[in-house]
Amino acid sequence: MPSSTVENYLKAILHLQGNGRGSTTVGEISRELEVTPGTVTIMMRHLKERGLVAYEPRRGLSLRPRGVTEAMKVVRRHRLIETFLVEVMGLDWSEVHEEAEILEHVISDRLLDRINEMLGDPTHDPHGDPIPDRRGVLAKDRAVPLVDAGGGRYRVVRVSDEDSVLLGWLNEKGLKIGEEYEVSDSDRAAGVLELSRRGGKRFQLGLEVAGRVFVEALP
Ligand SMILES: [Zn+2]
C-alpha cells in the first residue's frame, strides 16, 4: 500500500471525526475519498493492525493517538507547503491546495524543516488554518461558520482551502483573513448574508459559501 494512500485515509478520518461525535463511519470515508465501502473496510483492517485506528465493523471508527499524530504530520506538511507557495513562490491562495495535495506526500522532513525555518515557524497557513506544531499539536480557535453567525461585527479567521473557484471569487471581493466585517442577515430568508467593511463596498454571500468562511465575533 503506497504511503500516500494511507496518509490520505488518516487525513480524511481526522477531518471527518472532527464533526463533534469524535468518530466517523465507513460510509462517510467512502463518500469523502470517492472509493467503495469495501475498499474502505479493507483499509480499516490494515490501519487497525498497524495501531492507527480503533475500528469494529458496524460501529463508529476513530483514530488512535498514534493515528492522530500521523495525520497531523500530513496536515502540517500540507499547510507549510501552502504557506511556502504563497509567501515565497508568490502563488495566489486559490492556486495552492491542489499542489499541496501532491507535495505533502513526497517532501522530506529535512526539506520541510528548512521551509519552516525560512518562513519563520509560521502558526497559520494562507487560508487561516492553524499549522500543527512539530509534535502534531493543533491550536484551537473559537471560529464559527459565518452561516451560523447572526448579524453583527466579525473578524474573518479562516476560509476553506478546497474550492479554488470560491477563493478566486473572494479575491475579487477583496476578502482577506484577519479583516473585520459588519454582517447583516436581514436577507437570510432569501439565502444570502450581506457583508460590509468599514469604508468598503457591500457584497452578498450565499449561505452555502458562508458555511465555508469562519469568523470570530467582535465585542
Ligand atoms: Zn489545502
Residues whose N, C-alpha, C, O or C-beta is under 5 A from the ligand:
A	BS01	ZN	H97 D161
